[in-house]
Amino acid sequence: MSNRREFVVQLGVGASALVSGAVFAAAPMVAEADANAASLGYKADATKVDKTKFPKYAAGQQCGSCALFQGKAGDAAGGCPLFAGKQVAAAGWCSAYAKKA
């Protein structure tokens, strides 16, 4: 009887891991109009950063090369701790940019 219980528990744990992975993969993109994104000057396309408002921006800086970017190399988007539960574009930029070491 305990083997059956263990199997059911393990099945539930495995299913919840699959579901949570699917939920993370389906996380919405952060909108540029989002209050937090706007305050950080986030742009989904780094080439559209207003260099007069954000002189810290330098050509070539993108979320994909930022230390905060949680996606893998080559991913079009990934998580960022500044935008909990949302993804940023790898080609994007915000004023919190910190080059990966």
DODREN-804465 format. One record per atom (N, C-alpha, C, O, CB): residue number from 1; x, y, z; atom name. Coordinates in Angstrom, 1 decimal, m for minus. Atoms other than C-alpha are relative to their C-alpha. Glycine has a CB too. Layout:
REM DODREN-804465
+-----+--------+--------+--------+----+
|   i |      x |      y |      z | at |
+-----+--------+--------+--------+----+
| NUM |      X |      Y |      Z | CA |
...
+-----+--------+--------+--------+----+
This chain:
REM DODREN-804465
+-----+--------+--------+--------+----+
|   i |      x |      y |      z | at |
+-----+--------+--------+--------+----+
|   1 |    0.8 |   m1.2 |    0.0 |  N |
|   1 |    0.0 |    0.0 |    0.0 | CA |
|   1 |    0.9 |    1.3 |    0.0 |  C |
|   1 |    0.5 |    2.2 |   m0.7 |  O |
|   1 |   m0.9 |    0.0 |    1.2 | CB |
|   2 |   m0.8 |   m1.3 |   m0.1 |  N |
|   2 |    2.8 |    2.5 |    0.8 | CA |
|   2 |    0.7 |    0.2 |   m1.3 |  C |
|   2 |    0.9 |    1.4 |   m1.7 |  O |
|   2 |    1.1 |   m0.2 |    1.1 | CB |
|   3 |   m0.6 |   m0.2 |    1.3 |  N |
|   3 |    4.4 |    1.9 |   m2.6 | CA |
|   3 |   m1.0 |    0.8 |   m1.0 |  C |
|   3 |   m0.6 |    1.6 |   m1.7 |  O |
|   3 |    0.3 |   m1.3 |   m0.7 | CB |
|   4 |    1.0 |   m0.7 |    0.7 |  N |
|   4 |    1.1 |    3.0 |   m4.2 | CA |
|   4 |   m0.1 |    1.5 |    0.4 |  C |
|   4 |   m0.2 |    2.4 |   m0.5 |  O |
|   4 |   m1.4 |   m0.6 |    0.1 | CB |
|   5 |    0.0 |   m1.4 |   m0.5 |  N |
|   5 |    1.1 |    6.2 |   m2.0 | CA |
|   5 |    1.2 |    0.7 |   m0.5 |  C |
|   5 |    1.1 |    1.9 |   m1.0 |  O |
|   5 |   m0.1 |    0.0 |    1.5 | CB |
|   6 |   m1.3 |   m0.6 |    0.5 |  N |
|   6 |    4.7 |    6.9 |   m2.9 | CA |
|   6 |   m0.1 |    0.4 |   m1.5 |  C |
|   6 |    0.3 |    1.4 |   m1.9 |  O |
|   6 |    1.2 |   m0.8 |    0.3 | CB |
|   7 |    0.1 |   m0.3 |    1.5 |  N |
|   7 |    3.9 |    6.6 |   m6.6 | CA |
|   7 |   m0.9 |    1.1 |   m0.3 |  C |
|   7 |   m0.6 |    2.0 |   m1.1 |  O |
|   7 |   m0.6 |   m1.3 |   m0.7 | CB |
|   8 |    0.9 |   m1.1 |    0.2 |  N |
|   8 |    0.9 |    8.9 |   m6.4 | CA |
|   8 |    0.6 |    1.3 |    0.4 |  C |
|   8 |    0.5 |    2.3 |   m0.3 |  O |
|   8 |   m1.3 |   m0.3 |    0.8 | CB |
|   9 |   m0.7 |   m1.2 |   m0.5 |  N |
|   9 |    2.9 |   11.5 |   m4.4 | CA |
|   9 |    1.0 |    0.4 |   m1.1 |  C |
|   9 |    1.1 |    1.6 |   m1.4 |  O |
|   9 |    0.7 |   m0.2 |    1.4 | CB |
|  10 |   m1.0 |   m0.3 |    1.0 |  N |
|  10 |    5.8 |   11.3 |   m6.9 | CA |
|  10 |   m0.6 |    0.5 |   m1.3 |  C |
|  10 |   m0.1 |    1.4 |   m2.0 |  O |
|  10 |    0.9 |   m1.2 |   m0.3 | CB |
|  11 |    0.7 |   m0.5 |    1.2 |  N |
|  11 |    3.4 |   11.6 |   m9.8 | CA |
|  11 |   m0.5 |    1.4 |    0.1 |  C |
|  11 |   m0.4 |    2.2 |   m0.8 |  O |
|  11 |   m1.2 |   m1.0 |   m0.3 | CB |
|  12 |    0.4 |   m1.4 |   m0.2 |  N |
|  12 |    1.9 |   14.7 |   m8.3 | CA |
|  12 |    1.1 |    1.0 |    0.0 |  C |
|  12 |    0.9 |    2.1 |   m0.6 |  O |
|  12 |   m0.8 |    0.1 |    1.3 | CB |
|  13 |   m1.2 |   m0.9 |    0.0 |  N |
|  13 |    5.3 |   16.3 |   m7.7 | CA |
|  13 |    0.5 |    0.2 |   m1.4 |  C |
|  13 |    0.8 |    1.3 |   m1.8 |  O |
|  13 |    1.1 |   m0.6 |    0.9 | CB |
|  14 |   m0.5 |   m0.1 |    1.4 |  N |
|  14 |    6.4 |   15.5 |  m11.3 | CA |
|  14 |   m1.0 |    0.9 |   m0.8 |  C |
|  14 |   m0.5 |    1.7 |   m1.6 |  O |
|  14 |    0.1 |   m1.4 |   m0.6 | CB |
|  15 |    1.0 |   m0.7 |    0.8 |  N |
|  15 |    3.1 |   16.9 |  m12.7 | CA |
|  15 |    0.1 |    1.5 |    0.4 |  C |
|  15 |    0.0 |    2.4 |   m0.5 |  O |
|  15 |   m1.4 |   m0.5 |    0.2 | CB |
|  16 |    0.0 |   m1.4 |   m0.4 |  N |
|  16 |    3.4 |   20.1 |  m10.7 | CA |
|  16 |    1.3 |    0.7 |   m0.5 |  C |
|  16 |    1.3 |    1.9 |   m0.8 |  O |
|  16 |   m0.1 |    0.2 |    1.6 | CB |
|  17 |   m1.2 |   m0.6 |    0.5 |  N |
|  17 |    7.0 |   20.6 |  m11.8 | CA |
|  17 |   m0.2 |    0.3 |   m1.5 |  C |
|  17 |    0.3 |    1.3 |   m2.0 |  O |
|  17 |    1.2 |   m1.0 |    0.2 | CB |
|  18 |    0.3 |   m0.3 |    1.5 |  N |
|  18 |    5.9 |   20.3 |  m15.5 | CA |
|  18 |   m0.9 |    1.2 |   m0.1 |  C |
|  18 |   m0.6 |    2.0 |   m1.0 |  O |
|  18 |   m0.7 |   m1.3 |   m0.6 | CB |
|  19 |    0.9 |   m1.1 |    0.1 |  N |
|  19 |    3.1 |   22.7 |  m14.9 | CA |
|  19 |    0.7 |    1.3 |    0.3 |  C |
|  19 |    0.5 |    2.3 |   m0.4 |  O |
|  19 |   m1.2 |   m0.2 |    0.9 | CB |
|  20 |   m0.7 |   m1.3 |   m0.4 |  N |
|  20 |    5.3 |   25.3 |  m13.1 | CA |
|  20 |    1.0 |    0.4 |   m1.1 |  C |
|  20 |    1.2 |    1.6 |   m1.4 |  O |
|  20 |    0.7 |   m0.2 |    1.3 | CB |
|  21 |   m0.9 |   m0.3 |    1.1 |  N |
|  21 |    7.8 |   25.0 |  m16.0 | CA |
|  21 |   m0.7 |    0.6 |   m1.1 |  C |
|  21 |   m0.2 |    1.5 |   m1.8 |  O |
|  21 |    0.8 |   m1.2 |   m0.4 | CB |
|  22 |    0.8 |   m0.5 |    1.1 |  N |
|  22 |    5.1 |   25.6 |  m18.5 | CA |
|  22 |   m0.5 |    1.4 |    0.3 |  C |
|  22 |   m0.5 |    2.3 |   m0.6 |  O |
|  22 |   m1.2 |   m0.9 |   m0.3 | CB |
|  23 |    0.5 |   m1.3 |   m0.4 |  N |
|  23 |    3.8 |   28.6 |  m16.6 | CA |
|  23 |    1.2 |    1.0 |   m0.1 |  C |
|  23 |    0.9 |    2.1 |   m0.6 |  O |
|  23 |   m0.5 |    0.0 |    1.5 | CB |
|  24 |   m1.1 |   m0.9 |    0.1 |  N |
|  24 |    7.3 |   30.1 |  m16.4 | CA |
|  24 |    0.3 |    0.3 |   m1.5 |  C |
|  24 |    0.6 |    1.5 |   m1.8 |  O |
|  24 |    1.3 |   m0.5 |    0.7 | CB |
|  25 |   m0.2 |   m0.2 |    1.4 |  N |
|  25 |    7.8 |   29.6 |  m20.1 | CA |
|  25 |   m1.0 |    0.9 |   m0.7 |  C |
|  25 |   m0.7 |    1.6 |   m1.7 |  O |
|  25 |    0.1 |   m1.4 |   m0.8 | CB |
|  26 |    1.1 |   m0.8 |    0.6 |  N |
|  26 |    4.5 |   31.3 |  m20.8 | CA |
|  26 |   m0.1 |    1.4 |    0.7 |  C |
|  26 |   m1.1 |    2.0 |    0.5 |  O |
|  26 |   m1.3 |   m0.8 |    0.1 | CB |
|  27 |    0.1 |   m1.2 |   m0.7 |  N |
|  27 |    5.3 |   34.3 |  m18.6 | CA |
|  27 |   m0.1 |    1.2 |   m1.1 |  C |
|  27 |    0.5 |    1.1 |   m2.1 |  O |
|  27 |    1.3 |    0.3 |    0.9 | CB |
|  28 |    0.2 |   m1.1 |    0.9 |  N |
|  28 |    4.1 |   37.5 |  m20.3 | CA |
|  28 |    1.2 |    0.9 |   m0.1 |  C |
|  28 |    2.1 |    1.0 |    0.8 |  O |
|  28 |   m1.2 |    0.8 |    0.3 | CB |
|  29 |   m1.1 |   m1.0 |    0.2 |  N |
|  29 |    6.5 |   40.1 |  m21.7 | CA |
|  29 |   m0.4 |    1.3 |    0.8 |  C |
|  29 |   m1.6 |    1.6 |    0.9 |  O |
|  29 |    0.2 |    0.3 |   m1.5 | CB |
|  30 |    0.2 |   m1.3 |   m0.7 |  N |
|  30 |    6.9 |   43.3 |  m19.7 | CA |
|  30 |   m0.3 |    1.1 |   m1.1 |  C |
|  30 |    0.3 |    1.1 |   m2.1 |  O |
|  30 |    1.2 |    0.4 |    0.9 | CB |
|  31 |    0.4 |   m1.0 |    0.9 |  N |
|  31 |    5.2 |   46.2 |  m21.4 | CA |
|  31 |    0.8 |    1.3 |    0.3 |  C |
|  31 |    1.1 |    1.6 |    1.5 |  O |
|  31 |   m1.5 |    0.4 |    0.1 | CB |
|  32 |   m0.8 |   m1.2 |   m0.2 |  N |
|  32 |    7.2 |   49.4 |  m21.9 | CA |
|  32 |   m0.8 |    1.1 |    0.8 |  C |
|  32 |   m0.2 |    1.9 |    1.5 |  O |
|  32 |    0.4 |    0.7 |   m1.4 | CB |
|  33 |    0.9 |   m0.9 |   m0.8 |  N |
|  33 |    4.2 |   51.3 |  m20.4 | CA |
|  33 |   m0.2 |   m0.4 |    1.4 |  C |
|  33 |   m0.7 |    0.4 |    2.2 |  O |
|  33 |   m1.3 |    0.1 |   m0.7 | CB |
|  34 |    0.1 |    0.4 |   m1.4 |  N |
|  34 |    4.4 |   49.3 |  m17.2 | CA |
|  34 |    0.7 |    1.0 |    0.9 |  C |
|  34 |    1.8 |    1.5 |    0.5 |  O |
|  34 |    0.6 |   m1.5 |    0.2 | CB |
|  35 |   m0.6 |   m1.0 |   m0.8 |  N |
|  35 |    5.1 |   51.7 |  m14.4 | CA |
|  35 |    1.5 |   m0.2 |    0.4 |  C |
|  35 |    2.3 |    0.7 |    0.3 |  O |
|  35 |   m0.8 |    0.2 |    1.3 | CB |
|  36 |   m1.4 |    0.4 |   m0.4 |  N |
|  36 |    8.3 |   49.9 |  m13.2 | CA |
|  36 |    0.9 |    0.1 |   m1.3 |  C |
|  36 |    2.0 |    0.7 |   m1.2 |  O |
|  36 |    0.0 |   m1.4 |    0.6 | CB |
|  37 |   m0.8 |    0.0 |    1.2 |  N |
|  37 |    9.5 |   49.5 |  m16.8 | CA |
|  37 |    0.2 |    1.5 |   m0.5 |  C |
|  37 |    1.4 |    1.8 |   m0.9 |  O |
|  37 |   m0.7 |   m0.8 |   m1.1 | CB |
|  38 |   m0.1 |   m1.4 |    0.4 |  N |
|  38 |    8.8 |   53.2 |  m17.6 | CA |
|  38 |    1.0 |    0.7 |    0.9 |  C |
|  38 |    1.8 |    1.5 |    0.4 |  O |
|  38 |   m1.3 |    0.7 |    0.0 | CB |
|  39 |   m0.9 |   m0.7 |   m0.9 |  N |
|  39 |   10.7 |   54.3 |  m14.5 | CA |
|  39 |    1.5 |   m0.3 |   m0.3 |  C |
|  39 |    2.4 |    0.4 |    0.0 |  O |
|  39 |   m0.4 |   m0.3 |    1.4 | CB |
|  40 |   m1.3 |    0.5 |    0.3 |  N |
|  40 |   13.7 |   52.3 |  m15.6 | CA |
|  40 |    0.4 |    0.3 |   m1.5 |  C |
|  40 |    1.5 |   m0.1 |   m1.9 |  O |
|  40 |    0.2 |   m1.5 |    0.3 | CB |
|  41 |   m0.3 |   m0.3 |    1.4 |  N |
|  41 |   13.5 |   53.5 |  m19.2 | CA |
|  41 |    0.0 |   m1.2 |   m0.9 |  C |
|  41 |    0.7 |   m1.2 |   m2.0 |  O |
|  41 |    1.3 |    0.7 |   m0.1 | CB |
|  42 |    0.0 |    1.3 |    0.8 |  N |
|  42 |   12.9 |   49.9 |  m20.5 | CA |
|  42 |   m0.5 |    0.2 |   m1.4 |  C |
|  42 |   m1.6 |    0.8 |   m1.6 |  O |
|  42 |   m0.8 |   m1.1 |    0.7 | CB |
|  43 |    0.4 |    0.1 |    1.5 |  N |
|  43 |   12.7 |   49.5 |  m24.3 | CA |
|  43 |    0.2 |   m1.4 |   m0.4 |  C |
|  43 |    1.3 |   m2.0 |   m0.2 |  O |
|  43 |    0.8 |    1.1 |   m0.9 | CB |
|  44 |   m0.2 |    1.3 |    0.5 |  N |
|  44 |   12.1 |   46.2 |  m25.9 | CA |
|  44 |    1.0 |   m0.1 |   m1.1 |  C |
|  44 |    1.5 |   m1.1 |   m1.4 |  O |
|  44 |   m1.4 |   m0.5 |   m0.5 | CB |
|  45 |   m1.0 |   m0.2 |    1.0 |  N |
|  45 |   14.4 |   47.4 |  m28.7 | CA |
|  45 |    1.0 |    1.0 |    0.4 |  C |
|  45 |    0.7 |    2.2 |    0.4 |  O |
|  45 |   m0.7 |    0.3 |   m1.4 | CB |
|  46 |   m1.0 |   m0.9 |   m0.6 |  N |
|  46 |   17.6 |   48.9 |  m27.3 | CA |
|  46 |    0.4 |    1.1 |   m1.0 |  C |
|  46 |    0.8 |    2.1 |   m0.5 |  O |
|  46 |    1.2 |   m0.8 |    0.3 | CB |
|  47 |   m0.4 |   m1.0 |    0.9 |  N |
|  47 |   18.2 |   50.8 |  m30.5 | CA |
|  47 |   m1.0 |    1.2 |    0.1 |  C |
|  47 |   m0.7 |    2.3 |   m0.5 |  O |
|  47 |    0.0 |   m0.5 |   m1.4 | CB |
|  48 |    1.0 |   m1.1 |   m0.1 |  N |
|  48 |   15.1 |   53.0 |  m29.6 | CA |
|  48 |    0.1 |    0.7 |    1.3 |  C |
|  48 |   m0.8 |    1.5 |    1.7 |  O |
|  48 |   m1.4 |   m0.6 |   m0.1 | CB |
|  49 |   m0.2 |   m0.7 |   m1.3 |  N |
|  49 |   16.5 |   54.2 |  m26.2 | CA |
|  49 |    0.3 |    1.5 |   m0.3 |  C |
|  49 |    1.1 |    1.8 |   m1.2 |  O |
|  49 |    1.2 |   m0.7 |    0.8 | CB |
|  50 |   m0.2 |   m1.5 |    0.1 |  N |
|  50 |   16.3 |   58.0 |  m25.9 | CA |
|  50 |    1.3 |    0.3 |    0.7 |  C |
|  50 |    1.4 |    0.4 |    1.9 |  O |
|  50 |   m1.2 |    0.8 |    0.6 | CB |
|  51 |   m1.3 |   m0.3 |   m0.6 |  N |
|  51 |   20.0 |   58.8 |  m25.4 | CA |
|  51 |    0.1 |    1.3 |    0.7 |  C |
|  51 |    1.0 |    1.5 |    1.5 |  O |
|  51 |    1.0 |   m0.1 |   m1.1 | CB |
|  52 |    0.0 |   m1.3 |   m0.7 |  N |
|  52 |   19.2 |   62.3 |  m24.2 | CA |
|  52 |   m0.5 |   m0.2 |    1.4 |  C |
|  52 |    0.0 |    0.5 |    2.3 |  O |
|  52 |   m0.8 |    1.1 |   m0.7 | CB |
|  53 |    0.5 |    0.3 |   m1.3 |  N |
|  53 |   17.2 |   60.9 |  m21.3 | CA |
|  53 |    0.8 |   m1.0 |    0.8 |  C |
|  53 |    0.9 |   m1.0 |    2.0 |  O |
|  53 |   m1.4 |   m0.5 |   m0.1 | CB |
|  54 |   m0.8 |    1.0 |   m0.6 |  N |
|  54 |   19.5 |   58.0 |  m20.7 | CA |
|  54 |    1.4 |    0.0 |   m0.6 |  C |
|  54 |    1.8 |   m0.9 |   m1.4 |  O |
|  54 |   m0.7 |   m1.4 |   m0.1 | CB |
|  55 |   m1.4 |   m0.1 |    0.5 |  N |
|  55 |   23.1 |   59.0 |  m21.4 | CA |
|  55 |    0.9 |   m1.2 |    0.4 |  C |
|  55 |    1.9 |   m1.4 |   m0.3 |  O |
|  55 |    0.7 |    1.3 |    0.4 | CB |
|  56 |   m0.7 |    1.2 |   m0.4 |  N |
|  56 |   24.3 |   55.9 |  m19.6 | CA |
|  56 |    0.0 |   m1.1 |   m1.1 |  C |
|  56 |    0.9 |   m1.9 |   m1.2 |  O |
|  56 |   m0.6 |   m0.6 |    1.3 | CB |
|  57 |    0.2 |    1.0 |    1.0 |  N |
|  57 |   23.1 |   53.8 |  m22.6 | CA |
|  57 |    1.2 |    0.1 |   m1.0 |  C |
|  57 |    1.6 |    1.2 |   m1.4 |  O |
|  57 |   m1.3 |    0.2 |   m0.8 | CB |
|  58 |   m1.0 |    0.1 |    1.0 |  N |
|  58 |   25.9 |   52.7 |  m25.0 | CA |
|  58 |   m0.4 |   m1.0 |   m1.0 |  C |
|  58 |   m1.0 |   m2.1 |   m0.7 |  O |
|  58 |    1.4 |   m0.4 |    0.7 | CB |
|  59 |    0.3 |    0.9 |    1.0 |  N |
|  59 |   25.4 |   51.0 |  m28.3 | CA |
|  59 |    0.5 |   m1.4 |    0.3 |  C |
|  59 |    1.7 |   m1.5 |    0.8 |  O |
|  59 |    0.6 |    0.5 |   m1.4 | CB |
|  60 |   m0.4 |    1.4 |   m0.2 |  N |
|  60 |   25.5 |   47.2 |  m28.0 | CA |
|  60 |   m0.5 |   m0.5 |    1.3 |  C |
|  60 |   m0.5 |   m1.7 |    1.6 |  O |
|  60 |    1.5 |   m0.1 |    0.0 | CB |
|  61 |    0.5 |    0.5 |   m1.2 |  N |
|  61 |   24.1 |   47.1 |  m24.5 | CA |
|  61 |   m1.4 |   m0.5 |   m0.2 |  C |
|  61 |   m2.3 |    0.1 |   m0.8 |  O |
|  61 |   m0.1 |    1.2 |    1.1 | CB |
|  62 |    1.3 |    0.7 |    0.1 |  N |
|  62 |   21.1 |   44.7 |  m24.4 | CA |
|  62 |   m0.3 |   m0.9 |    1.2 |  C |
|  62 |    0.7 |   m1.3 |    1.9 |  O |
|  62 |   m0.1 |   m0.8 |   m1.3 | CB |
|  63 |    0.4 |    0.9 |   m1.1 |  N |
|  63 |   19.2 |   42.7 |  m21.8 | CA |
|  63 |    0.7 |   m1.3 |   m0.1 |  C |
|  63 |    1.1 |   m1.9 |    0.9 |  O |
|  63 |   m1.5 |   m0.2 |    0.0 | CB |
|  64 |   m0.6 |    1.3 |    0.2 |  N |
|  64 |   20.7 |   39.5 |  m23.3 | CA |
|  64 |    1.4 |    0.0 |    0.5 |  C |
|  64 |    1.9 |   m1.1 |    0.8 |  O |
|  64 |   m0.1 |   m0.4 |   m1.4 | CB |
|  65 |   m1.4 |   m0.1 |   m0.5 |  N |
|  65 |   24.2 |   40.7 |  m22.2 | CA |
|  65 |    0.1 |    0.6 |    1.4 |  C |
|  65 |    1.1 |    1.0 |    1.9 |  O |
|  65 |    0.9 |    0.7 |   m1.0 | CB |
|  66 |    0.1 |   m0.6 |   m1.3 |  N |
|  66 |   23.0 |   42.0 |  m18.8 | CA |
|  66 |    0.2 |   m1.1 |    1.1 |  C |
|  66 |   m0.3 |   m2.2 |    0.9 |  O |
|  66 |   m1.3 |    0.8 |    0.2 | CB |
|  67 |   m0.2 |    1.0 |   m1.1 |  N |
|  67 |   24.0 |   40.3 |  m15.5 | CA |
|  67 |   m1.3 |   m0.4 |    0.6 |  C |
|  67 |   m1.4 |   m1.5 |    1.2 |  O |
|  67 |    0.9 |    0.6 |    1.0 | CB |
|  68 |    1.3 |    0.3 |   m0.5 |  N |
|  68 |   20.3 |   40.4 |  m14.5 | CA |
|  68 |   m0.8 |   m0.9 |   m0.8 |  C |
|  68 |   m1.8 |   m1.5 |   m0.4 |  O |
|  68 |   m0.7 |    1.3 |    0.3 | CB |
|  69 |    0.8 |    0.8 |    1.0 |  N |
|  69 |   19.0 |   38.5 |  m17.6 | CA |
|  69 |    0.1 |   m1.4 |    0.4 |  C |
|  69 |    1.2 |   m2.0 |    0.6 |  O |
|  69 |    0.6 |    0.2 |   m1.4 | CB |
|  70 |    0.1 |    1.3 |   m0.4 |  N |
|  70 |   17.8 |   35.1 |  m16.6 | CA |
|  70 |   m0.2 |   m1.1 |   m1.1 |  C |
|  70 |   m0.4 |   m2.2 |   m0.8 |  O |
|  70 |   m1.0 |   m0.2 |    1.0 | CB |
|  71 |    0.1 |    0.9 |    1.2 |  N |
|  71 |   17.4 |   33.6 |  m20.1 | CA |
|  71 |    1.3 |   m0.6 |   m0.3 |  C |
|  71 |    2.4 |   m0.2 |    0.2 |  O |
|  71 |   m0.6 |    0.7 |   m1.2 | CB |
|  72 |   m1.2 |    0.6 |    0.5 |  N |
|  72 |   19.9 |   31.4 |  m21.8 | CA |
|  72 |    0.6 |    0.8 |   m1.2 |  C |
|  72 |   m0.2 |    1.6 |   m1.8 |  O |
|  72 |   m0.2 |   m1.5 |   m0.4 | CB |
|  73 |   m0.6 |   m0.7 |    1.1 |  N |
|  73 |   22.3 |   32.7 |  m24.4 | CA |
|  73 |   m0.8 |   m0.5 |   m1.3 |  C |
|  73 |   m1.0 |   m1.6 |   m1.5 |  O |
|  73 |    1.6 |   m0.4 |   m0.2 | CB |
|  74 |    0.8 |    0.3 |    1.2 |  N |
|  74 |   20.4 |   32.9 |  m27.7 | CA |
|  74 |   m1.5 |    0.1 |    0.2 |  C |
|  74 |   m2.2 |    0.1 |   m0.8 |  O |
|  74 |    0.4 |   m1.3 |   m0.5 | CB |
|  75 |    1.4 |   m0.2 |   m0.2 |  N |
|  75 |   17.0 |   33.2 |  m26.1 | CA |
|  75 |   m0.5 |    1.4 |   m0.4 |  C |
|  75 |    0.2 |    2.4 |   m0.2 |  O |
|  75 |   m0.4 |   m0.3 |    1.5 | CB |
|  76 |    0.5 |   m1.3 |    0.4 |  N |
|  76 |   14.8 |   35.9 |  m27.5 | CA |
|  76 |   m0.6 |    0.8 |    1.1 |  C |
|  76 |   m0.7 |    2.0 |    1.1 |  O |
|  76 |   m1.2 |   m0.2 |   m1.0 | CB |
|  77 |    0.5 |   m0.7 |   m1.2 |  N |
|  77 |   13.4 |   36.7 |  m24.1 | CA |
|  77 |    0.4 |   m0.8 |    1.3 |  C |
|  77 |    0.7 |   m2.0 |    1.1 |  O |
|  77 |   m1.5 |    0.2 |    0.0 | CB |
|  78 |   m0.3 |    0.7 |   m1.2 |  N |
|  78 |   14.0 |   35.8 |  m20.5 | CA |
|  78 |   m0.4 |    0.8 |    1.2 |  C |
|  78 |   m0.8 |    1.9 |    1.1 |  O |
|  78 |    1.5 |   m0.3 |    0.1 | CB |
|  79 |    0.4 |   m0.6 |   m1.2 |  N |
|  79 |   13.2 |   36.6 |  m16.9 | CA |
|  79 |    1.0 |    1.1 |    0.4 |  C |
|  79 |    2.2 |    1.1 |    0.0 |  O |
|  79 |   m0.2 |   m1.0 |    1.1 | CB |
|  80 |   m0.9 |   m1.0 |   m0.6 |  N |
|  80 |   14.6 |   39.6 |  m15.0 | CA |
|  80 |   m0.6 |    0.2 |    1.4 |  C |
|  80 |   m1.8 |    0.5 |    1.5 |  O |
|  80 |    0.0 |    1.3 |   m0.9 | CB |
|  81 |    0.5 |   m0.2 |   m1.4 |  N |
|  81 |   14.4 |   40.0 |  m11.2 | CA |
|  81 |   m0.7 |    1.4 |    0.2 |  C |
|  81 |   m1.4 |    1.6 |    1.2 |  O |
|  81 |    1.1 |   m0.2 |    1.0 | CB |
|  82 |    0.6 |   m1.3 |   m0.1 |  N |
|  82 |   13.4 |   43.7 |  m11.8 | CA |
|  82 |   m1.5 |    0.0 |   m0.4 |  C |
|  82 |   m2.2 |    0.9 |    0.0 |  O |
|  82 |    0.8 |    1.0 |   m0.8 | CB |
|  83 |    1.3 |    0.1 |    0.5 |  N |
|  83 |   10.2 |   42.6 |  m13.5 | CA |
|  83 |   m0.6 |   m1.4 |    0.4 |  C |
|  83 |   m0.8 |   m2.2 |   m0.5 |  O |
|  83 |   m0.1 |    0.2 |   m1.5 | CB |
|  84 |    0.4 |    1.3 |   m0.5 |  N |
|  84 |    8.9 |   39.7 |  m11.4 | CA |
|  84 |   m1.2 |   m0.6 |   m0.7 |  C |
|  84 |   m2.2 |    0.1 |   m0.9 |  O |
|  84 |   m0.4 |    0.1 |    1.5 | CB |
|  85 |    1.0 |    0.7 |    0.7 |  N |
|  85 |    6.8 |   37.2 |  m13.3 | CA |
|  85 |   m0.2 |    0.4 |   m1.4 |  C |
|  85 |   m1.1 |    0.0 |   m2.1 |  O |
|  85 |   m1.3 |    0.3 |    0.7 | CB |
|  86 |    0.0 |   m0.5 |    1.4 |  N |
|  86 |    7.5 |   38.9 |  m16.6 | CA |
|  86 |    1.3 |   m0.2 |   m0.7 |  C |
|  86 |    2.3 |   m0.3 |    0.0 |  O |
|  86 |   m0.5 |    1.4 |   m0.1 | CB |
|  87 |   m1.2 |    0.1 |    0.8 |  N |
|  87 |   10.0 |   38.5 |  m19.4 | CA |
|  87 |    0.4 |    1.3 |   m0.6 |  C |
|  87 |   m0.5 |    2.1 |   m0.9 |  O |
|  87 |   m0.1 |   m1.2 |   m1.0 | CB |
|  88 |   m0.5 |   m1.2 |    0.8 |  N |
|  88 |   12.2 |   41.1 |  m21.1 | CA |
|  88 |    0.5 |   m0.6 |   m1.3 |  C |
|  88 |    1.0 |   m1.7 |   m1.4 |  O |
|  88 |    1.0 |    0.8 |    0.8 | CB |
|  89 |   m0.6 |    0.4 |    1.3 |  N |
|  89 |   13.3 |   41.0 |  m24.7 | CA |
|  89 |    1.5 |    0.0 |    0.2 |  C |
|  89 |    2.1 |    0.9 |    0.8 |  O |
|  89 |   m0.5 |    1.0 |   m1.1 | CB |
|  90 |   m1.4 |    0.1 |    0.0 |  N |
|  90 |   16.9 |   39.9 |  m25.1 | CA |
|  90 |    0.6 |    1.3 |   m0.7 |  C |
|  90 |    1.7 |    1.7 |   m0.3 |  O |
|  90 |    0.5 |   m1.3 |   m0.6 | CB |
|  91 |   m0.5 |   m1.2 |    0.8 |  N |
|  91 |   17.3 |   42.9 |  m27.5 | CA |
|  91 |   m0.4 |    1.3 |    0.7 |  C |
|  91 |   m0.2 |    2.3 |    0.1 |  O |
|  91 |   m0.6 |   m0.1 |   m1.4 | CB |
|  92 |    0.4 |   m1.2 |   m0.7 |  N |
|  92 |   15.9 |   45.3 |  m24.9 | CA |
|  92 |    1.1 |    0.6 |    0.8 |  C |
|  92 |    2.2 |    0.2 |    0.8 |  O |
|  92 |   m1.2 |   m0.4 |    0.9 | CB |
|  93 |   m0.9 |   m0.8 |   m0.9 |  N |
|  93 |   17.5 |   47.7 |  m22.4 | CA |
|  93 |   m0.8 |    0.7 |    1.0 |  C |
|  93 |   m1.9 |    1.1 |    0.8 |  O |
|  93 |    0.9 |    0.9 |   m0.9 | CB |
|  94 |    0.5 |   m0.9 |   m1.0 |  N |
|  94 |   16.8 |   49.5 |  m19.2 | CA |
|  94 |    1.2 |    0.6 |    0.8 |  C |
|  94 |    2.3 |    0.1 |    0.6 |  O |
|  94 |   m1.0 |   m0.8 |    1.0 | CB |
|  95 |   m1.1 |   m0.8 |   m0.7 |  N |
|  95 |   18.8 |   51.9 |  m17.0 | CA |
|  95 |    0.7 |   m0.8 |    1.1 |  C |
|  95 |    1.8 |   m0.4 |    1.6 |  O |
|  95 |   m0.6 |    1.2 |    0.6 | CB |
|  96 |   m0.7 |    0.9 |   m1.0 |  N |
|  96 |   19.7 |   49.0 |  m14.6 | CA |
|  96 |    1.0 |   m0.9 |   m0.6 |  C |
|  96 |    1.5 |   m1.8 |    0.0 |  O |
|  96 |   m1.0 |   m0.8 |    0.8 | CB |
|  97 |   m0.9 |    0.9 |    0.7 |  N |
|  97 |   21.9 |   47.4 |  m17.2 | CA |
|  97 |    1.3 |   m0.1 |    0.7 |  C |
|  97 |    1.9 |    0.9 |    1.1 |  O |
|  97 |    0.2 |    0.5 |   m1.5 | CB |
|  98 |   m1.3 |    0.3 |   m0.6 |  N |
|  98 |   25.0 |   45.8 |  m15.8 | CA |
|  98 |    0.6 |   m1.1 |   m0.8 |  C |
|  98 |    0.1 |   m2.2 |   m0.9 |  O |
|  98 |   m0.1 |   m0.4 |    1.6 | CB |
|  99 |   m0.6 |    0.9 |    0.9 |  N |
|  99 |   27.3 |   44.0 |  m18.1 | CA |
|  99 |    0.4 |   m1.3 |    0.7 |  C |
|  99 |    0.9 |   m1.3 |    1.8 |  O |
|  99 |    1.3 |    0.6 |   m0.7 | CB |
| 100 |   m0.4 |    1.3 |   m0.5 |  N |
| 100 |   27.8 |   40.3 |  m17.5 | CA |
| 100 |    1.6 |   m0.1 |    0.1 |  C |
| 100 |    2.3 |    0.4 |   m0.7 |  O |
| 100 |   m0.5 |   m1.2 |   m0.8 | CB |
| 101 |   m1.5 |    0.1 |   m0.2 |  N |
| 101 |   31.3 |   39.5 |  m16.1 | CA |
| 101 |    0.5 |   m1.1 |   m0.9 |  C |
| 101 |    1.7 |   m1.3 |   m0.8 |  O |
| 101 |    0.3 |   m0.3 |    1.5 | CB |
+-----+--------+--------+--------+----+
